[in-house]
Amino acid sequence: MKTAIVLGATGLVGRHLVELLAQETAFEKVIAVTRRPVEYASEKVLNQVVDFDALENHSDVFKGDVLFSCLGTTVKQAGSISAQRKVDLDYQHQVAKVALEKGVSHYILVSASGANASSKSAYLKMKGELEDAISALPFERISVLQPSLLKGQRDTFRLGEELGNHILPILCTLPFLRKYRPISGHQVAKKMVSLALSVGNGKKYYKLDEIFL
């Protein structure tokens, strides 16, 4: 029986992930890491409120078998690019290092299509830098998901994503664009659970339509 740790448990992917893991018999405990208290119906789900600026006080939270990392924010929510980097890059990297020390063997990351540390896009650059930083850590297994636009019900309105969710599905009816079609947070979560239950080692990337089950 495994223990799952979900970083970003209240986000678009994280919410679905916690629900799916709570139903999965292979996991006896699901640790939902949040910055604010959250109540869960399942007794298997343990909410752990963490101050990421004092992570050293919460290291025992990250004892488990699989770390699912789907934490993220936007420039608008964070207030600046530097503040966004703190959440999307620094916090996730710090948590990964702590989890590794606490015995986590499998790290599963939701990144983004086009992530590249050399990108001119601040968002894709920080995603690429995180991928590189995680790849340098000696986890037994690393699974990186690079989906296209994520669709689903969010807590906050994002104009660009709303427009993309209406336009991309139409464009992606063209065969050569099909792999770029948007994917739901629930579908990404299902892929993450599937990977956690599968056998493997080393590092592997799952891009665009490879994430669909």
C-alpha positions as a Markdown table, in Angstrom:
| # | Residue | x | y | z |
|---|---|---|---|---|
| 1 | Met | 0.0 | 0.0 | 0.0 |
| 2 | Lys | 1.3 | 3.4 | -1.0 |
| 3 | Thr | 1.2 | 6.9 | 0.4 |
| 4 | Ala | 0.6 | 9.7 | -2.2 |
| 5 | Ile | 1.5 | 13.3 | -1.7 |
| 6 | Val | -0.3 | 15.9 | -3.8 |
| 7 | Leu | 1.3 | 19.4 | -4.1 |
| 8 | Gly | -1.2 | 21.8 | -5.6 |
| 9 | Ala | -4.1 | 19.9 | -4.3 |
| 10 | Thr | -6.7 | 22.7 | -4.7 |
| 11 | Gly | -5.8 | 23.5 | -8.4 |
| 12 | Leu | -7.5 | 22.3 | -11.6 |
| 13 | Val | -5.5 | 19.1 | -11.8 |
| 14 | Gly | -4.9 | 18.6 | -8.1 |
| 15 | Arg | -8.6 | 18.6 | -7.1 |
| 16 | His | -9.3 | 15.7 | -9.6 |
| 17 | Leu | -6.1 | 14.0 | -8.5 |
| 18 | Val | -7.1 | 13.9 | -4.8 |
| 19 | Glu | -10.5 | 12.5 | -5.7 |
| 20 | Leu | -9.1 | 9.7 | -7.9 |
| 21 | Leu | -6.4 | 8.7 | -5.5 |
| 22 | Ala | -9.0 | 8.5 | -2.7 |
| 23 | Gln | -10.8 | 5.9 | -4.7 |
| 24 | Glu | -7.7 | 4.0 | -5.7 |
| 25 | Thr | -7.2 | 0.9 | -3.5 |
| 26 | Ala | -3.4 | 0.8 | -4.1 |
| 27 | Phe | -3.1 | 4.0 | -2.0 |
| 28 | Glu | -3.8 | 3.8 | 1.7 |
| 29 | Lys | -3.2 | 7.5 | 2.4 |
| 30 | Val | -3.4 | 10.7 | 0.3 |
| 31 | Ile | -1.6 | 13.7 | 1.8 |
| 32 | Ala | -3.1 | 16.9 | 0.3 |
| 33 | Val | -0.7 | 19.7 | 0.7 |
| 34 | Thr | -2.3 | 23.2 | 0.7 |
| 35 | Arg | -1.6 | 26.7 | 1.9 |
| 36 | Arg | -5.1 | 27.0 | 3.5 |
| 37 | Pro | -7.2 | 24.4 | 5.4 |
| 38 | Val | -9.4 | 22.2 | 3.2 |
| 39 | Glu | -11.9 | 19.6 | 4.3 |
| 40 | Tyr | -12.2 | 16.3 | 2.4 |
| 41 | Ala | -14.9 | 13.7 | 2.6 |
| 42 | Ser | -12.6 | 10.7 | 2.4 |
| 43 | Glu | -10.9 | 9.4 | 5.5 |
| 44 | Lys | -7.9 | 8.5 | 3.4 |
| 45 | Val | -7.2 | 12.1 | 2.6 |
| 46 | Leu | -5.1 | 14.0 | 5.1 |
| 47 | Asn | -4.9 | 17.8 | 4.6 |
| 48 | Gln | -1.5 | 19.3 | 5.6 |
| 49 | Val | -1.3 | 23.1 | 5.6 |
| 50 | Val | 2.2 | 24.2 | 4.8 |
| 51 | Asp | 4.1 | 27.5 | 4.9 |
| 52 | Phe | 6.3 | 27.2 | 1.9 |
| 53 | Asp | 8.5 | 30.0 | 3.2 |
| 54 | Ala | 9.3 | 27.9 | 6.3 |
| 55 | Leu | 9.5 | 24.5 | 4.6 |
| 56 | Glu | 12.0 | 23.2 | 7.1 |
| 57 | Asn | 9.2 | 23.1 | 9.7 |
| 58 | His | 7.1 | 20.8 | 7.6 |
| 59 | Ser | 9.6 | 18.2 | 6.3 |
| 60 | Asp | 7.7 | 15.2 | 7.7 |
| 61 | Val | 4.7 | 16.1 | 5.6 |
| 62 | Phe | 6.6 | 14.8 | 2.6 |
| 63 | Lys | 7.2 | 11.2 | 3.7 |
| 64 | Gly | 5.6 | 8.9 | 1.1 |
| 65 | Asp | 6.0 | 6.9 | -2.0 |
| 66 | Val | 4.9 | 9.2 | -4.9 |
| 67 | Leu | 4.9 | 13.0 | -5.1 |
| 68 | Phe | 2.4 | 14.5 | -7.5 |
| 69 | Ser | 3.5 | 18.0 | -8.2 |
| 70 | Cys | 0.8 | 20.2 | -9.9 |
| 71 | Leu | 1.3 | 23.5 | -8.1 |
| 72 | Gly | 1.1 | 26.7 | -10.1 |
| 73 | Thr | -0.2 | 30.2 | -10.3 |
| 74 | Thr | -0.5 | 33.1 | -12.7 |
| 75 | Val | 1.3 | 36.5 | -13.0 |
| 76 | Lys | -2.1 | 38.1 | -12.2 |
| 77 | Gln | -2.6 | 36.0 | -9.0 |
| 78 | Ala | 1.0 | 36.3 | -7.9 |
| 79 | Gly | 1.4 | 40.0 | -8.7 |
| 80 | Ser | 4.7 | 39.7 | -10.6 |
| 81 | Ile | 6.9 | 37.4 | -12.6 |
| 82 | Ser | 9.3 | 37.0 | -9.7 |
| 83 | Ala | 6.4 | 36.1 | -7.4 |
| 84 | Gln | 5.1 | 33.6 | -9.9 |
| 85 | Arg | 8.6 | 32.0 | -10.2 |
| 86 | Lys | 8.6 | 31.6 | -6.4 |
| 87 | Val | 5.5 | 29.4 | -6.6 |
| 88 | Asp | 6.0 | 27.7 | -9.9 |
| 89 | Leu | 9.7 | 27.1 | -9.6 |
| 90 | Asp | 11.2 | 27.6 | -6.2 |
| 91 | Tyr | 8.6 | 26.1 | -4.0 |
| 92 | Gln | 8.3 | 23.0 | -6.2 |
| 93 | His | 12.0 | 22.5 | -6.4 |
| 94 | Gln | 12.4 | 22.9 | -2.6 |
| 95 | Val | 9.6 | 20.4 | -2.0 |
| 96 | Ala | 11.1 | 17.9 | -4.4 |
| 97 | Lys | 14.4 | 18.0 | -2.5 |
| 98 | Val | 12.7 | 17.5 | 0.8 |
| 99 | Ala | 10.6 | 14.6 | -0.5 |
| 100 | Leu | 13.7 | 12.9 | -1.9 |
| 101 | Glu | 15.3 | 13.1 | 1.5 |
| 102 | Lys | 12.2 | 11.6 | 3.0 |
| 103 | Gly | 12.2 | 8.6 | 0.8 |
| 104 | Val | 9.9 | 9.4 | -2.1 |
| 105 | Ser | 10.9 | 7.3 | -5.1 |
| 106 | His | 8.6 | 8.5 | -7.9 |
| 107 | Tyr | 8.1 | 12.2 | -8.8 |
| 108 | Ile | 5.3 | 13.1 | -11.2 |
| 109 | Leu | 5.3 | 16.7 | -12.5 |
| 110 | Val | 2.7 | 18.6 | -14.5 |
| 111 | Ser | 4.7 | 20.9 | -16.6 |
| 112 | Ala | 3.7 | 22.5 | -19.9 |
| 113 | Ser | 4.0 | 22.0 | -23.6 |
| 114 | Gly | 7.0 | 24.0 | -24.9 |
| 115 | Ala | 8.7 | 24.2 | -21.5 |
| 116 | Asn | 12.3 | 25.2 | -22.1 |
| 117 | Ala | 14.8 | 26.9 | -19.9 |
| 118 | Ser | 16.0 | 29.0 | -22.9 |
| 119 | Ser | 12.6 | 30.1 | -23.9 |
| 120 | Lys | 11.8 | 33.9 | -24.3 |
| 121 | Ser | 8.5 | 33.3 | -22.6 |
| 122 | Ala | 8.9 | 33.8 | -18.9 |
| 123 | Tyr | 6.3 | 31.1 | -18.2 |
| 124 | Leu | 7.8 | 28.5 | -20.4 |
| 125 | Lys | 11.3 | 29.4 | -19.2 |
| 126 | Met | 10.4 | 28.8 | -15.5 |
| 127 | Lys | 8.7 | 25.5 | -16.4 |
| 128 | Gly | 11.8 | 24.4 | -18.3 |
| 129 | Glu | 14.1 | 25.5 | -15.4 |
| 130 | Leu | 12.0 | 23.4 | -13.1 |
| 131 | Glu | 12.2 | 20.4 | -15.3 |
| 132 | Asp | 15.9 | 20.7 | -15.5 |
| 133 | Ala | 16.2 | 21.2 | -11.7 |
| 134 | Ile | 14.1 | 18.1 | -11.0 |
| 135 | Ser | 16.0 | 16.0 | -13.6 |
| 136 | Ala | 19.2 | 16.7 | -11.6 |
| 137 | Leu | 17.7 | 15.0 | -8.5 |
| 138 | Pro | 18.3 | 11.3 | -8.1 |
| 139 | Phe | 14.7 | 10.1 | -7.8 |
| 140 | Glu | 14.3 | 6.4 | -8.9 |
| 141 | Arg | 11.7 | 7.6 | -11.3 |
| 142 | Ile | 10.6 | 10.9 | -12.8 |
| 143 | Ser | 7.5 | 11.3 | -15.0 |
| 144 | Val | 7.0 | 14.7 | -16.6 |
| 145 | Leu | 3.7 | 15.6 | -18.3 |
| 146 | Gln | 3.7 | 18.4 | -20.9 |
| 147 | Pro | 0.0 | 18.9 | -21.8 |
| 148 | Ser | -1.5 | 21.5 | -24.1 |
| 149 | Leu | -4.0 | 24.0 | -22.8 |
| 150 | Leu | -5.7 | 22.7 | -19.7 |
| 151 | Lys | -9.5 | 23.0 | -19.6 |
| 152 | Gly | -11.9 | 22.8 | -16.7 |
| 153 | Gln | -13.6 | 24.7 | -14.0 |
| 154 | Arg | -11.1 | 27.0 | -12.2 |
| 155 | Asp | -11.5 | 29.1 | -9.1 |
| 156 | Thr | -10.4 | 32.2 | -11.0 |
| 157 | Phe | -11.2 | 33.5 | -14.5 |
| 158 | Arg | -8.4 | 33.4 | -17.1 |
| 159 | Leu | -9.3 | 35.2 | -20.3 |
| 160 | Gly | -6.6 | 33.7 | -22.4 |
| 161 | Glu | -7.5 | 30.2 | -21.4 |
| 162 | Glu | -11.2 | 30.8 | -22.0 |
| 163 | Leu | -10.5 | 32.1 | -25.5 |
| 164 | Gly | -8.2 | 29.2 | -26.1 |
| 165 | Asn | -10.7 | 26.6 | -24.9 |
| 166 | His | -13.2 | 27.9 | -27.5 |
| 167 | Ile | -10.7 | 28.4 | -30.4 |
| 168 | Leu | -8.3 | 25.5 | -30.1 |
| 169 | Pro | -10.9 | 22.7 | -30.2 |
| 170 | Ile | -12.0 | 24.0 | -33.6 |
| 171 | Leu | -8.5 | 24.4 | -35.0 |
| 172 | Cys | -7.5 | 21.0 | -33.7 |
| 173 | Thr | -10.1 | 19.2 | -35.8 |
| 174 | Leu | -7.4 | 19.5 | -38.5 |
| 175 | Pro | -5.4 | 16.3 | -38.5 |
| 176 | Phe | -2.0 | 17.9 | -38.2 |
| 177 | Leu | -3.1 | 20.0 | -35.2 |
| 178 | Arg | -5.0 | 17.3 | -33.4 |
| 179 | Lys | -2.1 | 16.5 | -30.9 |
| 180 | Tyr | -2.3 | 20.1 | -29.7 |
| 181 | Arg | -6.0 | 19.8 | -28.6 |
| 182 | Pro | -6.9 | 21.0 | -25.1 |
| 183 | Ile | -7.0 | 18.5 | -22.3 |
| 184 | Ser | -9.1 | 18.5 | -19.1 |
| 185 | Gly | -7.7 | 18.6 | -15.7 |
| 186 | His | -9.5 | 15.3 | -15.0 |
| 187 | Gln | -7.8 | 13.6 | -17.9 |
| 188 | Val | -4.3 | 14.8 | -16.8 |
| 189 | Ala | -5.1 | 13.5 | -13.2 |
| 190 | Lys | -6.1 | 10.1 | -14.6 |
| 191 | Lys | -2.8 | 9.8 | -16.5 |
| 192 | Met | -0.9 | 10.7 | -13.4 |
| 193 | Val | -2.6 | 8.0 | -11.4 |
| 194 | Ser | -2.0 | 5.5 | -14.2 |
| 195 | Leu | 1.7 | 6.3 | -14.2 |
| 196 | Ala | 1.9 | 6.0 | -10.4 |
| 197 | Leu | 0.4 | 2.5 | -10.6 |
| 198 | Ser | 2.6 | 1.3 | -13.5 |
| 199 | Val | 6.1 | -0.2 | -13.2 |
| 200 | Gly | 9.1 | 1.8 | -14.4 |
| 201 | Asn | 12.2 | 3.7 | -13.6 |
| 202 | Gly | 14.4 | 6.5 | -15.0 |
| 203 | Lys | 13.0 | 9.7 | -16.5 |
| 204 | Lys | 10.3 | 9.9 | -19.1 |
| 205 | Tyr | 8.3 | 12.8 | -20.8 |
| 206 | Tyr | 4.7 | 12.6 | -21.9 |
| 207 | Lys | 3.8 | 15.2 | -24.4 |
| 208 | Leu | 0.5 | 16.6 | -25.7 |
| 209 | Asp | -1.7 | 13.8 | -26.9 |
| 210 | Glu | 0.4 | 11.2 | -25.2 |
| 211 | Ile | -1.3 | 12.2 | -21.9 |
| 212 | Phe | -4.8 | 11.2 | -23.1 |
| 213 | Leu | -5.8 | 7.7 | -21.9 |
